[in-house]
Amino acid sequence: MNSSLYTADRTTHLKIVVVALIAATMVAGVGIAARDVDLGTDVLVSQQAQGPALKAGAPVNYSTSGTTVIR
């Protein structure tokens, strides 16, 4: 077993690359499988918010009780 990547031989580097490729493939596979697909039409289902839209109100100023803040 090689304890350092600097002194590692060619097969150790190859093992690291293979493990990294397998892990990246698994992450990409999970990401692709996590899509929300309608099985009947193979079309992505739209995710829309439900309910009324909220509008911002008037700006509000808050005052303090007069205590000193040291920054």
PyMOL Python script that loads the backbone (N, CA, C, O; Angstrom):
from pymol import cmd

cmd.read_pdbstr("""\
ATOM      1  N   MET A   1       0.852  -1.181   0.000  1.00  0.00           N
ATOM      2  CA  MET A   1       0.000   0.000   0.000  1.00  0.00           C
ATOM      3  C   MET A   1       0.885   1.228   0.000  1.00  0.00           C
ATOM      4  O   MET A   1       1.832   1.320   0.782  1.00  0.00           O
ATOM      5  N   ASN A   2       0.583   2.159  -0.865  1.00  0.00           N
ATOM      6  CA  ASN A   2       1.348   3.394  -0.944  1.00  0.00           C
ATOM      7  C   ASN A   2       0.704   4.435  -0.044  1.00  0.00           C
ATOM      8  O   ASN A   2      -0.506   4.656  -0.097  1.00  0.00           O
ATOM      9  N   SER A   3       1.528   5.075   0.787  1.00  0.00           N
ATOM     10  CA  SER A   3       0.988   6.028   1.748  1.00  0.00           C
ATOM     11  C   SER A   3       0.982   7.452   1.214  1.00  0.00           C
ATOM     12  O   SER A   3       0.418   8.340   1.853  1.00  0.00           O
ATOM     13  N   SER A   4       1.588   7.691   0.070  1.00  0.00           N
ATOM     14  CA  SER A   4       1.643   9.029  -0.497  1.00  0.00           C
ATOM     15  C   SER A   4       1.385   8.967  -1.996  1.00  0.00           C
ATOM     16  O   SER A   4       1.825   8.032  -2.666  1.00  0.00           O
ATOM     17  N   LEU A   5       0.686   9.944  -2.516  1.00  0.00           N
ATOM     18  CA  LEU A   5       0.459   9.990  -3.954  1.00  0.00           C
ATOM     19  C   LEU A   5       1.748  10.317  -4.695  1.00  0.00           C
ATOM     20  O   LEU A   5       1.898   9.958  -5.863  1.00  0.00           O
ATOM     21  N   TYR A   6       2.671  10.987  -4.035  1.00  0.00           N
ATOM     22  CA  TYR A   6       3.941  11.346  -4.667  1.00  0.00           C
ATOM     23  C   TYR A   6       4.772  10.105  -4.966  1.00  0.00           C
ATOM     24  O   TYR A   6       5.429  10.031  -6.005  1.00  0.00           O
ATOM     25  N   THR A   7       4.745   9.137  -4.065  1.00  0.00           N
ATOM     26  CA  THR A   7       5.549   7.919  -4.258  1.00  0.00           C
ATOM     27  C   THR A   7       4.718   6.762  -4.809  1.00  0.00           C
ATOM     28  O   THR A   7       5.235   5.654  -4.949  1.00  0.00           O
ATOM     29  N   ALA A   8       3.460   6.990  -5.121  1.00  0.00           N
ATOM     30  CA  ALA A   8       2.594   5.919  -5.605  1.00  0.00           C
ATOM     31  C   ALA A   8       3.016   5.474  -6.998  1.00  0.00           C
ATOM     32  O   ALA A   8       3.503   6.268  -7.803  1.00  0.00           O
ATOM     33  N   ASP A   9       2.817   4.191  -7.262  1.00  0.00           N
ATOM     34  CA  ASP A   9       3.174   3.679  -8.580  1.00  0.00           C
ATOM     35  C   ASP A   9       2.006   3.862  -9.551  1.00  0.00           C
ATOM     36  O   ASP A   9       0.966   4.410  -9.187  1.00  0.00           O
ATOM     37  N   ARG A  10       2.186   3.408 -10.761  1.00  0.00           N
ATOM     38  CA  ARG A  10       1.214   3.623 -11.829  1.00  0.00           C
ATOM     39  C   ARG A  10      -0.132   2.957 -11.538  1.00  0.00           C
ATOM     40  O   ARG A  10      -1.173   3.537 -11.848  1.00  0.00           O
ATOM     41  N   THR A  11      -0.139   1.772 -10.959  1.00  0.00           N
ATOM     42  CA  THR A  11      -1.404   1.075 -10.699  1.00  0.00           C
ATOM     43  C   THR A  11      -2.223   1.774  -9.622  1.00  0.00           C
ATOM     44  O   THR A  11      -3.453   1.761  -9.672  1.00  0.00           O
ATOM     45  N   THR A  12      -1.559   2.377  -8.660  1.00  0.00           N
ATOM     46  CA  THR A  12      -2.291   3.100  -7.620  1.00  0.00           C
ATOM     47  C   THR A  12      -2.991   4.315  -8.219  1.00  0.00           C
ATOM     48  O   THR A  12      -4.144   4.593  -7.892  1.00  0.00           O
ATOM     49  N   HIS A  13      -2.303   5.030  -9.084  1.00  0.00           N
ATOM     50  CA  HIS A  13      -2.927   6.172  -9.755  1.00  0.00           C
ATOM     51  C   HIS A  13      -4.095   5.709 -10.621  1.00  0.00           C
ATOM     52  O   HIS A  13      -5.127   6.377 -10.672  1.00  0.00           O
ATOM     53  N   LEU A  14      -3.947   4.604 -11.283  1.00  0.00           N
ATOM     54  CA  LEU A  14      -5.018   4.073 -12.120  1.00  0.00           C
ATOM     55  C   LEU A  14      -6.237   3.698 -11.275  1.00  0.00           C
ATOM     56  O   LEU A  14      -7.373   3.953 -11.674  1.00  0.00           O
ATOM     57  N   LYS A  15      -6.005   3.102 -10.123  1.00  0.00           N
ATOM     58  CA  LYS A  15      -7.112   2.749  -9.230  1.00  0.00           C
ATOM     59  C   LYS A  15      -7.864   3.994  -8.770  1.00  0.00           C
ATOM     60  O   LYS A  15      -9.093   3.990  -8.695  1.00  0.00           O
ATOM     61  N   ILE A  16      -7.123   5.059  -8.462  1.00  0.00           N
ATOM     62  CA  ILE A  16      -7.752   6.298  -8.005  1.00  0.00           C
ATOM     63  C   ILE A  16      -8.602   6.897  -9.126  1.00  0.00           C
ATOM     64  O   ILE A  16      -9.716   7.358  -8.875  1.00  0.00           O
ATOM     65  N   VAL A  17      -8.098   6.895 -10.340  1.00  0.00           N
ATOM     66  CA  VAL A  17      -8.841   7.436 -11.471  1.00  0.00           C
ATOM     67  C   VAL A  17     -10.090   6.612 -11.731  1.00  0.00           C
ATOM     68  O   VAL A  17     -11.147   7.177 -12.012  1.00  0.00           O
ATOM     69  N   VAL A  18      -9.999   5.298 -11.644  1.00  0.00           N
ATOM     70  CA  VAL A  18     -11.154   4.433 -11.880  1.00  0.00           C
ATOM     71  C   VAL A  18     -12.224   4.657 -10.825  1.00  0.00           C
ATOM     72  O   VAL A  18     -13.408   4.736 -11.153  1.00  0.00           O
ATOM     73  N   VAL A  19     -11.828   4.758  -9.568  1.00  0.00           N
ATOM     74  CA  VAL A  19     -12.798   5.005  -8.493  1.00  0.00           C
ATOM     75  C   VAL A  19     -13.462   6.363  -8.678  1.00  0.00           C
ATOM     76  O   VAL A  19     -14.667   6.491  -8.458  1.00  0.00           O
ATOM     77  N   ALA A  20     -12.699   7.383  -9.080  1.00  0.00           N
ATOM     78  CA  ALA A  20     -13.267   8.713  -9.298  1.00  0.00           C
ATOM     79  C   ALA A  20     -14.263   8.695 -10.462  1.00  0.00           C
ATOM     80  O   ALA A  20     -15.313   9.332 -10.381  1.00  0.00           O
ATOM     81  N   LEU A  21     -13.949   7.980 -11.534  1.00  0.00           N
ATOM     82  CA  LEU A  21     -14.873   7.899 -12.670  1.00  0.00           C
ATOM     83  C   LEU A  21     -16.155   7.166 -12.305  1.00  0.00           C
ATOM     84  O   LEU A  21     -17.240   7.563 -12.730  1.00  0.00           O
ATOM     85  N   ILE A  22     -16.038   6.112 -11.530  1.00  0.00           N
ATOM     86  CA  ILE A  22     -17.225   5.369 -11.096  1.00  0.00           C
ATOM     87  C   ILE A  22     -18.104   6.256 -10.205  1.00  0.00           C
ATOM     88  O   ILE A  22     -19.326   6.271 -10.352  1.00  0.00           O
ATOM     89  N   ALA A  23     -17.480   6.991  -9.286  1.00  0.00           N
ATOM     90  CA  ALA A  23     -18.237   7.867  -8.400  1.00  0.00           C
ATOM     91  C   ALA A  23     -18.922   8.981  -9.194  1.00  0.00           C
ATOM     92  O   ALA A  23     -20.078   9.307  -8.923  1.00  0.00           O
ATOM     93  N   ALA A  24     -18.226   9.568 -10.167  1.00  0.00           N
ATOM     94  CA  ALA A  24     -18.827  10.634 -10.972  1.00  0.00           C
ATOM     95  C   ALA A  24     -19.988  10.099 -11.800  1.00  0.00           C
ATOM     96  O   ALA A  24     -20.999  10.783 -11.963  1.00  0.00           O
ATOM     97  N   THR A  25     -19.854   8.889 -12.322  1.00  0.00           N
ATOM     98  CA  THR A  25     -20.935   8.282 -13.092  1.00  0.00           C
ATOM     99  C   THR A  25     -22.150   8.020 -12.212  1.00  0.00           C
ATOM    100  O   THR A  25     -23.286   8.218 -12.641  1.00  0.00           O
ATOM    101  N   MET A  26     -21.914   7.579 -10.994  1.00  0.00           N
ATOM    102  CA  MET A  26     -23.034   7.332 -10.079  1.00  0.00           C
ATOM    103  C   MET A  26     -23.746   8.637  -9.715  1.00  0.00           C
ATOM    104  O   MET A  26     -24.975   8.668  -9.658  1.00  0.00           O
ATOM    105  N   VAL A  27     -22.998   9.704  -9.472  1.00  0.00           N
ATOM    106  CA  VAL A  27     -23.610  10.993  -9.134  1.00  0.00           C
ATOM    107  C   VAL A  27     -24.432  11.511 -10.312  1.00  0.00           C
ATOM    108  O   VAL A  27     -25.546  12.002 -10.127  1.00  0.00           O
ATOM    109  N   ALA A  28     -23.884  11.401 -11.524  1.00  0.00           N
ATOM    110  CA  ALA A  28     -24.628  11.832 -12.708  1.00  0.00           C
ATOM    111  C   ALA A  28     -25.870  10.975 -12.907  1.00  0.00           C
ATOM    112  O   ALA A  28     -26.918  11.497 -13.289  1.00  0.00           O
ATOM    113  N   GLY A  29     -25.777   9.677 -12.659  1.00  0.00           N
ATOM    114  CA  GLY A  29     -26.934   8.788 -12.797  1.00  0.00           C
ATOM    115  C   GLY A  29     -28.032   9.121 -11.817  1.00  0.00           C
ATOM    116  O   GLY A  29     -29.208   9.099 -12.178  1.00  0.00           O
ATOM    117  N   VAL A  30     -27.673   9.428 -10.583  1.00  0.00           N
ATOM    118  CA  VAL A  30     -28.673   9.816  -9.584  1.00  0.00           C
ATOM    119  C   VAL A  30     -29.322  11.132  -9.987  1.00  0.00           C
ATOM    120  O   VAL A  30     -30.529  11.304  -9.817  1.00  0.00           O
ATOM    121  N   GLY A  31     -28.533  12.063 -10.520  1.00  0.00           N
ATOM    122  CA  GLY A  31     -29.090  13.345 -10.957  1.00  0.00           C
ATOM    123  C   GLY A  31     -30.065  13.184 -12.104  1.00  0.00           C
ATOM    124  O   GLY A  31     -31.107  13.839 -12.131  1.00  0.00           O
ATOM    125  N   ILE A  32     -29.741  12.323 -13.049  1.00  0.00           N
ATOM    126  CA  ILE A  32     -30.631  12.089 -14.184  1.00  0.00           C
ATOM    127  C   ILE A  32     -31.894  11.359 -13.734  1.00  0.00           C
ATOM    128  O   ILE A  32     -32.991  11.665 -14.200  1.00  0.00           O
ATOM    129  N   ALA A  33     -31.739  10.401 -12.833  1.00  0.00           N
ATOM    130  CA  ALA A  33     -32.891   9.636 -12.355  1.00  0.00           C
ATOM    131  C   ALA A  33     -33.810  10.469 -11.466  1.00  0.00           C
ATOM    132  O   ALA A  33     -34.970  10.105 -11.276  1.00  0.00           O
ATOM    133  N   ALA A  34     -33.315  11.580 -10.918  1.00  0.00           N
ATOM    134  CA  ALA A  34     -34.115  12.392  -9.995  1.00  0.00           C
ATOM    135  C   ALA A  34     -35.047  13.349 -10.715  1.00  0.00           C
ATOM    136  O   ALA A  34     -35.814  14.053 -10.058  1.00  0.00           O
ATOM    137  N   ARG A  35     -35.012  13.401 -12.041  1.00  0.00           N
ATOM    138  CA  ARG A  35     -35.919  14.279 -12.774  1.00  0.00           C
ATOM    139  C   ARG A  35     -37.361  13.845 -12.555  1.00  0.00           C
ATOM    140  O   ARG A  35     -37.654  12.668 -12.347  1.00  0.00           O
ATOM    141  N   ASP A  36     -38.242  14.818 -12.608  1.00  0.00           N
ATOM    142  CA  ASP A  36     -39.668  14.543 -12.441  1.00  0.00           C
ATOM    143  C   ASP A  36     -40.272  14.365 -13.837  1.00  0.00           C
ATOM    144  O   ASP A  36     -40.532  15.351 -14.527  1.00  0.00           O
ATOM    145  N   VAL A  37     -40.496  13.120 -14.257  1.00  0.00           N
ATOM    146  CA  VAL A  37     -40.962  12.823 -15.610  1.00  0.00           C
ATOM    147  C   VAL A  37     -42.337  12.173 -15.536  1.00  0.00           C
ATOM    148  O   VAL A  37     -42.581  11.289 -14.714  1.00  0.00           O
ATOM    149  N   ASP A  38     -43.231  12.627 -16.411  1.00  0.00           N
ATOM    150  CA  ASP A  38     -44.539  11.994 -16.539  1.00  0.00           C
ATOM    151  C   ASP A  38     -44.347  10.734 -17.375  1.00  0.00           C
ATOM    152  O   ASP A  38     -43.946  10.826 -18.536  1.00  0.00           O
ATOM    153  N   LEU A  39     -44.622   9.569 -16.817  1.00  0.00           N
ATOM    154  CA  LEU A  39     -44.339   8.311 -17.496  1.00  0.00           C
ATOM    155  C   LEU A  39     -45.209   8.085 -18.716  1.00  0.00           C
ATOM    156  O   LEU A  39     -44.846   7.297 -19.589  1.00  0.00           O
ATOM    157  N   GLY A  40     -46.342   8.752 -18.797  1.00  0.00           N
ATOM    158  CA  GLY A  40     -47.227   8.550 -19.935  1.00  0.00           C
ATOM    159  C   GLY A  40     -46.734   9.221 -21.201  1.00  0.00           C
ATOM    160  O   GLY A  40     -46.894   8.676 -22.293  1.00  0.00           O
ATOM    161  N   THR A  41     -46.136  10.400 -21.072  1.00  0.00           N
ATOM    162  CA  THR A  41     -45.732  11.147 -22.265  1.00  0.00           C
ATOM    163  C   THR A  41     -44.233  11.399 -22.337  1.00  0.00           C
ATOM    164  O   THR A  41     -43.766  11.945 -23.337  1.00  0.00           O
ATOM    165  N   ASP A  42     -43.467  11.030 -21.335  1.00  0.00           N
ATOM    166  CA  ASP A  42     -42.026  11.300 -21.246  1.00  0.00           C
ATOM    167  C   ASP A  42     -41.708  12.788 -21.384  1.00  0.00           C
ATOM    168  O   ASP A  42     -40.697  13.163 -21.978  1.00  0.00           O
ATOM    169  N   VAL A  43     -42.567  13.616 -20.839  1.00  0.00           N
ATOM    170  CA  VAL A  43     -42.348  15.054 -20.851  1.00  0.00           C
ATOM    171  C   VAL A  43     -42.124  15.496 -19.413  1.00  0.00           C
ATOM    172  O   VAL A  43     -42.797  15.025 -18.496  1.00  0.00           O
ATOM    173  N   LEU A  44     -41.173  16.405 -19.226  1.00  0.00           N
ATOM    174  CA  LEU A  44     -40.915  16.902 -17.880  1.00  0.00           C
ATOM    175  C   LEU A  44     -42.146  17.617 -17.342  1.00  0.00           C
ATOM    176  O   LEU A  44     -42.757  18.424 -18.043  1.00  0.00           O
ATOM    177  N   VAL A  45     -42.506  17.326 -16.110  1.00  0.00           N
ATOM    178  CA  VAL A  45     -43.658  17.941 -15.469  1.00  0.00           C
ATOM    179  C   VAL A  45     -43.231  19.305 -14.945  1.00  0.00           C
ATOM    180  O   VAL A  45     -42.220  19.417 -14.252  1.00  0.00           O
ATOM    181  N   SER A  46     -44.000  20.344 -15.275  1.00  0.00           N
ATOM    182  CA  SER A  46     -43.638  21.688 -14.825  1.00  0.00           C
ATOM    183  C   SER A  46     -43.974  21.835 -13.342  1.00  0.00           C
ATOM    184  O   SER A  46     -44.987  21.327 -12.862  1.00  0.00           O
ATOM    185  N   GLN A  47     -43.112  22.528 -12.647  1.00  0.00           N
ATOM    186  CA  GLN A  47     -43.281  22.774 -11.218  1.00  0.00           C
ATOM    187  C   GLN A  47     -43.665  24.238 -11.051  1.00  0.00           C
ATOM    188  O   GLN A  47     -42.791  25.105 -11.059  1.00  0.00           O
ATOM    189  N   GLN A  48     -44.954  24.530 -10.899  1.00  0.00           N
ATOM    190  CA  GLN A  48     -45.406  25.895 -10.751  1.00  0.00           C
ATOM    191  C   GLN A  48     -45.912  26.118  -9.341  1.00  0.00           C
ATOM    192  O   GLN A  48     -46.500  25.233  -8.718  1.00  0.00           O
ATOM    193  N   ALA A  49     -45.667  27.333  -8.854  1.00  0.00           N
ATOM    194  CA  ALA A  49     -46.120  27.690  -7.517  1.00  0.00           C
ATOM    195  C   ALA A  49     -47.633  27.860  -7.527  1.00  0.00           C
ATOM    196  O   ALA A  49     -48.211  28.294  -8.524  1.00  0.00           O
ATOM    197  N   GLN A  50     -48.258  27.520  -6.434  1.00  0.00           N
ATOM    198  CA  GLN A  50     -49.705  27.647  -6.297  1.00  0.00           C
ATOM    199  C   GLN A  50     -50.014  28.806  -5.367  1.00  0.00           C
ATOM    200  O   GLN A  50     -49.258  29.061  -4.430  1.00  0.00           O
ATOM    201  N   GLY A  51     -51.104  29.508  -5.605  1.00  0.00           N
ATOM    202  CA  GLY A  51     -51.536  30.585  -4.733  1.00  0.00           C
ATOM    203  C   GLY A  51     -51.276  31.946  -5.340  1.00  0.00           C
ATOM    204  O   GLY A  51     -50.659  32.051  -6.400  1.00  0.00           O
ATOM    205  N   PRO A  52     -51.751  33.004  -4.664  1.00  0.00           N
ATOM    206  CA  PRO A  52     -51.600  34.350  -5.201  1.00  0.00           C
ATOM    207  C   PRO A  52     -50.153  34.851  -5.074  1.00  0.00           C
ATOM    208  O   PRO A  52     -49.401  34.410  -4.205  1.00  0.00           O
ATOM    209  N   ALA A  53     -49.788  35.783  -5.963  1.00  0.00           N
ATOM    210  CA  ALA A  53     -48.468  36.397  -5.892  1.00  0.00           C
ATOM    211  C   ALA A  53     -48.474  37.454  -4.790  1.00  0.00           C
ATOM    212  O   ALA A  53     -49.473  38.146  -4.595  1.00  0.00           O
ATOM    213  N   LEU A  54     -47.364  37.576  -4.074  1.00  0.00           N
ATOM    214  CA  LEU A  54     -47.245  38.564  -3.009  1.00  0.00           C
ATOM    215  C   LEU A  54     -46.516  39.788  -3.536  1.00  0.00           C
ATOM    216  O   LEU A  54     -45.545  39.667  -4.283  1.00  0.00           O
ATOM    217  N   LYS A  55     -46.990  40.978  -3.140  1.00  0.00           N
ATOM    218  CA  LYS A  55     -46.329  42.211  -3.536  1.00  0.00           C
ATOM    219  C   LYS A  55     -45.659  42.817  -2.313  1.00  0.00           C
ATOM    220  O   LYS A  55     -46.133  42.693  -1.184  1.00  0.00           O
ATOM    221  N   ALA A  56     -44.537  43.477  -2.580  1.00  0.00           N
ATOM    222  CA  ALA A  56     -43.799  44.114  -1.494  1.00  0.00           C
ATOM    223  C   ALA A  56     -44.556  45.325  -0.990  1.00  0.00           C
ATOM    224  O   ALA A  56     -45.146  46.066  -1.776  1.00  0.00           O
ATOM    225  N   GLY A  57     -44.541  45.527   0.306  1.00  0.00           N
ATOM    226  CA  GLY A  57     -45.206  46.690   0.896  1.00  0.00           C
ATOM    227  C   GLY A  57     -44.277  47.888   0.922  1.00  0.00           C
ATOM    228  O   GLY A  57     -43.201  47.865   0.325  1.00  0.00           O
ATOM    229  N   ALA A  58     -44.689  48.919   1.606  1.00  0.00           N
ATOM    230  CA  ALA A  58     -43.892  50.136   1.734  1.00  0.00           C
ATOM    231  C   ALA A  58     -42.687  49.869   2.633  1.00  0.00           C
ATOM    232  O   ALA A  58     -42.761  49.028   3.529  1.00  0.00           O
ATOM    233  N   PRO A  59     -41.569  50.579   2.402  1.00  0.00           N
ATOM    234  CA  PRO A  59     -40.395  50.408   3.257  1.00  0.00           C
ATOM    235  C   PRO A  59     -40.706  50.810   4.696  1.00  0.00           C
ATOM    236  O   PRO A  59     -41.494  51.726   4.931  1.00  0.00           O
ATOM    237  N   VAL A  60     -40.098  50.138   5.639  1.00  0.00           N
ATOM    238  CA  VAL A  60     -40.351  50.403   7.055  1.00  0.00           C
ATOM    239  C   VAL A  60     -39.024  50.713   7.728  1.00  0.00           C
ATOM    240  O   VAL A  60     -38.036  50.009   7.521  1.00  0.00           O
ATOM    241  N   ASN A  61     -39.004  51.775   8.540  1.00  0.00           N
ATOM    242  CA  ASN A  61     -37.815  52.124   9.319  1.00  0.00           C
ATOM    243  C   ASN A  61     -38.042  51.692  10.756  1.00  0.00           C
ATOM    244  O   ASN A  61     -39.098  51.953  11.331  1.00  0.00           O
ATOM    245  N   TYR A  62     -37.060  51.039  11.329  1.00  0.00           N
ATOM    246  CA  TYR A  62     -37.130  50.630  12.719  1.00  0.00           C
ATOM    247  C   TYR A  62     -36.203  51.514  13.534  1.00  0.00           C
ATOM    248  O   TYR A  62     -35.096  51.823  13.093  1.00  0.00           O
ATOM    249  N   SER A  63     -36.633  51.918  14.698  1.00  0.00           N
ATOM    250  CA  SER A  63     -35.785  52.721  15.569  1.00  0.00           C
ATOM    251  C   SER A  63     -35.380  51.885  16.764  1.00  0.00           C
ATOM    252  O   SER A  63     -36.016  50.882  17.089  1.00  0.00           O
ATOM    253  N   THR A  64     -34.316  52.311  17.410  1.00  0.00           N
ATOM    254  CA  THR A  64     -33.832  51.595  18.586  1.00  0.00           C
ATOM    255  C   THR A  64     -34.231  52.334  19.836  1.00  0.00           C
ATOM    256  O   THR A  64     -34.813  53.416  19.761  1.00  0.00           O
ATOM    257  N   SER A  65     -33.930  51.773  20.972  1.00  0.00           N
ATOM    258  CA  SER A  65     -34.298  52.361  22.246  1.00  0.00           C
ATOM    259  C   SER A  65     -33.232  53.351  22.740  1.00  0.00           C
ATOM    260  O   SER A  65     -33.333  53.833  23.869  1.00  0.00           O
ATOM    261  N   GLY A  66     -32.237  53.657  21.945  1.00  0.00           N
ATOM    262  CA  GLY A  66     -31.231  54.630  22.349  1.00  0.00           C
ATOM    263  C   GLY A  66     -29.976  53.997  22.917  1.00  0.00           C
ATOM    264  O   GLY A  66     -29.079  54.713  23.361  1.00  0.00           O
ATOM    265  N   THR A  67     -29.889  52.693  22.916  1.00  0.00           N
ATOM    266  CA  THR A  67     -28.679  52.065  23.442  1.00  0.00           C
ATOM    267  C   THR A  67     -27.531  52.227  22.438  1.00  0.00           C
ATOM    268  O   THR A  67     -27.753  52.307  21.230  1.00  0.00           O
ATOM    269  N   THR A  68     -26.321  52.272  22.955  1.00  0.00           N
ATOM    270  CA  THR A  68     -25.146  52.459  22.108  1.00  0.00           C
ATOM    271  C   THR A  68     -24.653  51.121  21.617  1.00  0.00           C
ATOM    272  O   THR A  68     -24.529  50.164  22.381  1.00  0.00           O
ATOM    273  N   VAL A  69     -24.373  51.069  20.323  1.00  0.00           N
ATOM    274  CA  VAL A  69     -23.844  49.861  19.717  1.00  0.00           C
ATOM    275  C   VAL A  69     -22.387  50.093  19.391  1.00  0.00           C
ATOM    276  O   VAL A  69     -22.058  51.035  18.671  1.00  0.00           O
ATOM    277  N   ILE A  70     -21.515  49.259  19.904  1.00  0.00           N
ATOM    278  CA  ILE A  70     -20.084  49.376  19.640  1.00  0.00           C
ATOM    279  C   ILE A  70     -19.714  48.374  18.567  1.00  0.00           C
ATOM    280  O   ILE A  70     -19.950  47.174  18.709  1.00  0.00           O
ATOM    281  N   ARG A  71     -19.136  48.875  17.498  1.00  0.00           N
ATOM    282  CA  ARG A  71     -18.762  47.996  16.392  1.00  0.00           C
ATOM    283  C   ARG A  71     -17.273  47.989  16.217  1.00  0.00           C
ATOM    284  O   ARG A  71     -16.759  47.306  15.331  1.00  0.00           O
TER     285      ARG A  71
END
""", "prot")
cmd.dss("prot")
cmd.show_as("cartoon", "prot")
cmd.util.cbc("prot")
cmd.orient("prot")
